[in-house]
């Protein structure tokens, strides 16, 4: 089945396209499933680096945050926002592609908990560069 036939992925990509910051940095939604799995990708560019030549931690954090929210939102099947998250940086992100793979580990009516591994790809090899966990909250009436 192609990506265009998958309504969950198609909806997720439409949401990503409506996020100005995601468009600015060039994020791509590579995978999304109703069981709470998400994969976001971000081609690394020089203008996203900090002074030491690493991808800026805020960009790594953004990708993890968004992947967590996609995973929790897909599992809950309602509009959501990130309530909180924590990230641990394990190594500098130096390479050509950042990949955030998230999964929902617990889902209720009002919130979900998701975890995310962030990898950096360099010369075809992926290395874990950050791990994150977050709480994803259902958007309430009037939010």
N, C-alpha and C positions, 0 to 999 in steps of 0.2 A: 504494500500500500504506500503510495507516495505521500509526501508531506502535505500536499494540497488537499488530500482526502481526509486528513486528520483534523477534525474541528477544534479539538483542544489546543493543538499546536498552532493552528491558524488564528484562533482567538488570542493566544499568548503573543504571537508575533504582532498582531494589531495593537495590543496593549503596549508592547515595547516601542512600536513606531510612534505611539502617542506620547511617549516620555521624552521631552526635549533633551535632558541630560544623556539619556541612553543613546539617542541619535547623535549627539555631539561627540561622544567618545567612540562610537562605532560598535556598540554591543550587538551581538547576534544571538537569537534564541535558537539553539541547535536541536533541542529536544524538550518535550513537555508531555507528561502523561497524567491521566486522571487519578492514577494511584499515588501521585505525589512525588514524581521524579522530574527533575529539571536540569538542563545543561545550558549554560550561557557561555559565549565565547567572545573574546575581545582581542583583535589584532593589536600588538604592541607597537606604539609609535613613539618617536623621540619627544614629541610635545606632551606626552603623558608621564615623562620621567621626572625624578627629583634630581638634586644636584650631584649625586654619586652615580648616576646613570641607571638606577633601578627604576622600575615602574613605581610611581608614587603609591604609597600605602593607602591613600584615600581611594584610589582607583581599584586596587585589589579589594578593599573593603566594600566599595560600591558593588562590585560584581558578586561578591559573596552575599551581601544583603539582598540584592535583587533575586539571586538564585534561590535563597531561602524563602523569599516571599512567593515566588512562582511555585515552589514545591508545596508550601503550605496552602496557598490559594487554590491550586489544582486539586489537592486532596479534599479541601472543604467545599469546593465548587461554589464559592460566593466571593464577592469583592472583599479584599483584605488589605491590610497595611502591616508593616513590621512594627511590633510593639517594643521589642528589644532584641539585641544580639551582641554576641561576644566573638572576637576574632583573635587568633594567635597567628602571628607571622613566624614562619619557620625558616625561610631563606629568601634572599632577594629575588624578585621577579625580573630575570634577565632572559630574554629570548624573543620569540616572534609571535607567540599566542598565549593568552591567559584563558584557562578553562575552569569554570566553576560548576561542579556537579553536586546537586543537592537532593536530599530525600526527606520526605515527611516521616517522622518517627512516631508521632502521636497526634491524633486529631480528635477534636470535640466539636460541639456546636459553635462555640464562641472563639476558640483559639486552637492553634496547632503548634507543635514544636518540630523544627527541622534542623538538620545538620548539613554541612557543606564542606567538601574538600576542594581546594583551589590548587590547580596545577599550572606550571609554566612549561611551555614546550620550547625546546631549543634543539636544533639539528635533528628533529623528528623524535626526540626523547622527552617524555613528560616527567617532571619532578614536582612533588608536593611542596607548595610554598606557603600555604596557609590553611587553617581549619577554622570553621565558625559554627556556631549554634545560635538559634534564635527562636523567639516566640512570635507567631504570626496571628494577628487579631482580626476578627470579622469586623468589617466596617458597619457601624450601627446606623440606625435611622438618624437623619439630620447631620451625618458626618461629612 
